[in-house]
């Protein structure tokens, strides 16, 4: 007969005179549970690494998309600024034209009188 190695578990207290037999946990069962727990831990670690990788990939993609949007906005703002410059040049020319018309009208009136 081969010896069986095991651990005696805590003995629960009996109620009202009932006796509870000793419960033993074999070493092989303990090792089996430890291996299962290690496998679960390894799976959780693998899932955490995959989640971290997916999160980093998503973050990189979103950052790239935001950068493209900001570049697009910068180009639009530059176009608007150029249009504003053109508009201000046009307004200046229009004011000069009005001044010339007034001067011409004044000269005409002075010449007629």
MODELLER restraints for C-alpha pairs under 7 A, 6 or more apart:
rsr = mdl.restraints
at = mdl.atoms
rsr.add(forms.Gaussian(group=physical.xy_distance, feature=features.Distance(at['CA:5:A'], at['CA:26:A']), mean=6.06, stdev=0.5))
rsr.add(forms.Gaussian(group=physical.xy_distance, feature=features.Distance(at['CA:5:A'], at['CA:27:A']), mean=5.85, stdev=0.5))
rsr.add(forms.Gaussian(group=physical.xy_distance, feature=features.Distance(at['CA:6:A'], at['CA:24:A']), mean=6.14, stdev=0.5))
rsr.add(forms.Gaussian(group=physical.xy_distance, feature=features.Distance(at['CA:6:A'], at['CA:25:A']), mean=5.34, stdev=0.5))
rsr.add(forms.Gaussian(group=physical.xy_distance, feature=features.Distance(at['CA:6:A'], at['CA:26:A']), mean=3.98, stdev=0.5))
rsr.add(forms.Gaussian(group=physical.xy_distance, feature=features.Distance(at['CA:6:A'], at['CA:27:A']), mean=5.12, stdev=0.5))
rsr.add(forms.Gaussian(group=physical.xy_distance, feature=features.Distance(at['CA:7:A'], at['CA:24:A']), mean=5.41, stdev=0.5))
rsr.add(forms.Gaussian(group=physical.xy_distance, feature=features.Distance(at['CA:7:A'], at['CA:25:A']), mean=5.10, stdev=0.5))
rsr.add(forms.Gaussian(group=physical.xy_distance, feature=features.Distance(at['CA:7:A'], at['CA:26:A']), mean=6.24, stdev=0.5))
rsr.add(forms.Gaussian(group=physical.xy_distance, feature=features.Distance(at['CA:8:A'], at['CA:23:A']), mean=6.11, stdev=0.5))
rsr.add(forms.Gaussian(group=physical.xy_distance, feature=features.Distance(at['CA:8:A'], at['CA:24:A']), mean=4.60, stdev=0.5))
rsr.add(forms.Gaussian(group=physical.xy_distance, feature=features.Distance(at['CA:8:A'], at['CA:25:A']), mean=6.48, stdev=0.5))
rsr.add(forms.Gaussian(group=physical.xy_distance, feature=features.Distance(at['CA:9:A'], at['CA:23:A']), mean=5.64, stdev=0.5))
rsr.add(forms.Gaussian(group=physical.xy_distance, feature=features.Distance(at['CA:9:A'], at['CA:24:A']), mean=5.66, stdev=0.5))
rsr.add(forms.Gaussian(group=physical.xy_distance, feature=features.Distance(at['CA:9:A'], at['CA:25:A']), mean=6.82, stdev=0.5))
rsr.add(forms.Gaussian(group=physical.xy_distance, feature=features.Distance(at['CA:11:A'], at['CA:22:A']), mean=6.26, stdev=0.5))
rsr.add(forms.Gaussian(group=physical.xy_distance, feature=features.Distance(at['CA:14:A'], at['CA:20:A']), mean=6.24, stdev=0.5))
